[in-house]
């Protein structure tokens, strides 16, 4: 987890960016309606989400597509936090490793980091944790995401 303190101006920008973007994405509305942004600093965003039945697969664990959506979403939020941009590009690739699981009623914490934002491409990483005792606990999934940002 990044240790830099949250920056109120960057957090406000990312919250505004999310509020403007959410109405235009039905999948984000469905899966991330209740996500709470908790931290933003240059290129780093953290958020929490209480998992419901909408996030769970037939085996009772967080669905892989939910984790993929989170990696996609928080990567874009981290790019927005890089330099207060309002366009975060389009996906060129996404990779996810599923490490453990979380279930209905669990809270997850996700952290997205913009590793590099260039003139054409941005590279992000994401870790999804299961929250235990109000702190990030076991890793649920890790991902990387590359976006074409010259729009």
Secondary structure as UniProt FT lines:
FT   HELIX           8..22
FT   TURN            23..24
FT   HELIX           26..32
FT   TURN            33..34
FT   STRAND          36..41
FT   TURN            42..43
FT   STRAND          44..50
FT   HELIX           53..55
FT   TURN            58..59
FT   HELIX           64..83
FT   STRAND          90..98
FT   TURN            104..105
FT   STRAND          107..117
FT   STRAND          121..132
FT   TURN            133..134
FT   STRAND          135..148
//
